[in-house]
Amino acid sequence: MNKKLKTGVWGVCGRPRFRSGLIILLCLIAALAASFIYKTKADRYSVLIGEDSGIVKKIKNIDTLVIDADYFSESDISRLRNQGVRKIYTYINIGSIEKSRKYYQDYEKYTLDCYENWPDEKWIDVAEKNWQEFIASRVDEFIKKGVDGFFVDNADVYYMYPRDDVYNGIENVLSYIQNKDKKIIINGGDSFVKRYFSENDNSIFDGVNQENVYTSYDFDNKRYVRNDKETRDYYTQYLDLVTQHGCTAYVTEYAVDKRIQREAAEYSRKHKYICYVSNNIDLLVKKPY
């Protein structure tokens, strides 16, 4: 606070009623400033891919919403739009497959290793043409439902299996989406994205979402914690690279502690990332704690 506001004209003249009024005014300004900090871009982005259509009536006035359109109908998506949701992205998993998906058995033959910390999930060989064609059919299905874009998960399969055919498989899927004139946010995918930027001048994706920049989830002890500085710095450099190439940087953080939630939101605001802070790793509507 500026010291003149404490010992300036009002203090010298000895008029405490004005000093009290000034203090009240400053408190109001501070409260509005704090409100502004946490109601900028950070609060207009929501990632709720663990939810189904039961949340439709609860969701209003969001700039960018990410859902799993597998569990929403065309009318659900239309209703969300009528309730002030301006951009609707659907989750689409191109690099792994969950056993709970109805199509798992049809594509199990293309699966690779188990997915660490997620026992219901396996990596899948995105180089397989049949898998690429299936993903293309899902893209078409979701477009018919009215989505604006795709939140593409597990391009990290290229990190796990750094083969040219895997890289090309991911690029094929992204190109298919781009040719449909739909927006693309890649979730994670740093190994793929860095190679893509090194080989191409123009991007076929519009943004990158990185989970756990400021925060982390300790799977062994089932705790939400702050991330270590080395990891945080790495992801910050990665997202800065993303913005340097004209893409939007999104962040999804996980924290239960209110103070850590605020710290994570402030860190993204400082770096001009668009941030969503969830209090659960299942990405459900925020649970009461």
N, C-alpha and C positions, 0 to 999 in steps of 0.2 A: 504494500500500500504506500502511496505517496505520503511522505511525512508532512507535507503542507496541509493535508487534509486533517491532520491531528492538531497542529499548532498554528494554523493560519489565521485568517481574518476573524473568524468567529471566536476562536479561543482568545485572541488578544483583546477583542472587544468585550469579552465576558458575557456572551449571550447564549447560554446553554440550551435554550429551547431550539435555536437554529442548529446547534451542534447535534442535538438528539435527532432532529429531523434529518440531518445529513447522514447520520449513522444508519437510520432506518432506510434512507434512500440507497446507501451503499450496499446494505444487506440485500435489498431487493435486486439491485443490479447484479450482485454476486450470484444470487439464486438463479436469476435469468441466464447468466453466463454459464453456470453449471448445467442448467437445463439444456442450453443450446449445444454444449459440447456433446451431450449424450443423445441428442435428438437430431443429429445431422445424418449423414449417409449411413452411419453405423447402425441406426435403428430402422432404416428403411429397407433392410435386406434380411430375409428370413429363410432359413434352410430347415424344412420340416419333412424330410424324406422318410421318416419313420411313421408318419401319420397316414390315415386313409381319409375317405370322404366325410367321415364323421366330424372333421374340423371345419368343413366349409362354412357353416353358419357362424363360426367364431372369428374368421379371418376377414379383416377389412383394412383398406387404405395402406397398402404396402407397395413400395416401388417395384421391388424384385422378390418374387417368391419362388423357392425351389421345392417341388413336391415329387412324388413318384406317381406319374400319371397312370401306371398300371392299376392303381386303386381309386382312380377318379374317372367319372364319365364325362362325355362332352358337355352335358348340362351342368355338371359340377364346375367345370372350368369356366363355362359361360357365367355362372352365378358368381364365382370369385371375381371375374372381371367387372361384373355389375356392382360389386361391393368395393370397388376401388383398388383392386390389385392390378397394377399397370403392366407388369411383365411377368409371365409365368414360364418358368423353365421346368422341364422334367428331368429327373434323374435317369440316366441310362448307363448301365454297367457293361463296358466293352471288354474289360481285361480279366474278369473273374465271373464266377457263377455261384449262386447260393443254392443249396440243396432244397430249400423251401420253394423255389420257383417251379412253376408247373411244367416248365420245359427242360428241367434239369436232366432227366433221363435221356432226352433226345440228343443232348450235346455233351453228356458225361464222357464220351469217348475222346473228347478234345481237351479234357482237363489235365492240369499239370500238378504241381505240388499243392499242399494245403496252405491256406492263408493264415499267417501267424496271428494269434489272438482271436481269430474268428473261425471256430471249428466247423461252422455250417457252410464254409465257403472254400472254393478252390480257384487257383489261377487257371485261365483258359488260354489256349493257343490262338491268339487273334490272327495269326497268319493263315489259319484255315479258311478257305473260301466259303464253305458252308456256314461257318459262324459269322463271317462278314455279311453274307446274304441275309442271315436271320436278323442281325442287328439292323440292316437296312429296312427289313420288313417292319421292325418295331418302330423305327424312325417314322415310317409312313403312317403307322397306326396312331402314333402320338400326335402327328401333325393333323390328322383328321379330327382329333379331339380338341384342337385349337391352341396348342402350346406355341409360345413365341420362340423357344430355344431349348437347348439341351445342356444339361449339367453332366459332363462326360466323366465317369469315374473309372479308375484303375488303368489309366494309361501307364501307370507304374509297372505294368507287366513288362514293359521294355527295360526297366531297371533290373527286374528279376531275371529276365531272359534277353540280354542285349544282342539280339540277332537282327540282321537287316530285314528278314522277312517279317519279324514281329513289328519293327518300326514301320515298314511299308503297310502292314495290315492296319495299324492305328491310323496312318495317314489316309488310307483308302476310306475308312469309316468317316473320318472328319470331313474329307472332301465330299462324300455323299451328302452329309448334312449341309455343308456349305452350298452345294448345288441346289438344295431345296430352299435356299434363301432364309435359313434359320440361324440364329445366334448360337454360339458355342462358348461355354465356360468349361475349361478342363480343371478337374479336381486333382491337385497335386501334379504328378507327371513330370517332375523336374528333368529327369534324364532325357525323356522324349522332347520336351519343350526346348531345352538347351541345344540339342542337336538340330531341331527344326530351325531355330533362329540362326544357327551357324550356316545353314544350307539354303535359306530362303530369305528374300527381301520382304515379301508380303506375308501376312499371317492368315491362315485359314480359320483361326479361332479368335474370339473377341476378348476373352478374359481368362484368368487363371484364379482358382480358389485354392488357397493353401490352408490346411487344417493345422492346428497346434503350432502357431508361430510364437505367441507369448505364453501359452498354457500347454499342458500335456495331461494325459491320463495314464496313471500307473496301473497297468493291468495286473501286475503281481499282487499289489496291495489294495487294488480297487479304490484309488484315491485320485482326486483332481488336484493337480499341482501346477506350479510355475515351471516353464520349460528352462532347461539349462541355457546359459548364455551362448555357447558355441552353436547349438541348434538354432536358437533364435536369430543369431547373426547370419547363419547360412540361409535361412528362409527369407530373411529381410533382403539379403543380397539377391536372392532369386526373384522375389517380387519386384524389386527395383529394376531388375533386368526386364521383367515382363512389361512394366510401364514404359521403359525406354524404347520398347518396340511397339508402342502405341496401343497396348492392350490394357484392360482394366484389371486391377489387383483386388481380389476379394479374399477375406479371411474368415474362417470359422474357428472359433475358440470354444473351449469347454472349461467351465468353472462353476463351483457351487458357492464359494466364498464371495460375498458381495464386493469386498475390497479388490480381490483378484479380477473379478468381472470388470470393475471400473478401470483398473490398471490396463487390462487387455484392450478395452475399448479406446482408452486414451493413447495407447501405443499405436493402434491402427490409425487413429485420427491424426497423430503426429506425422505418420508416414503416408498419409492420404490414401489409405486402403479402405475399402468398404467392408465393414466387419459385422458378423453376427456372433453373439456370445450365447451359447446354449448351456443349460445346467445339467445336461444329460447326453451321453454319447450315442444314444439311440435316435437322437434328433426328433424327439417328440415335442409337442407344445411344452413350454417350460413347466417343470414339476414344482410344487410347493415344497420348500425345505424349512 
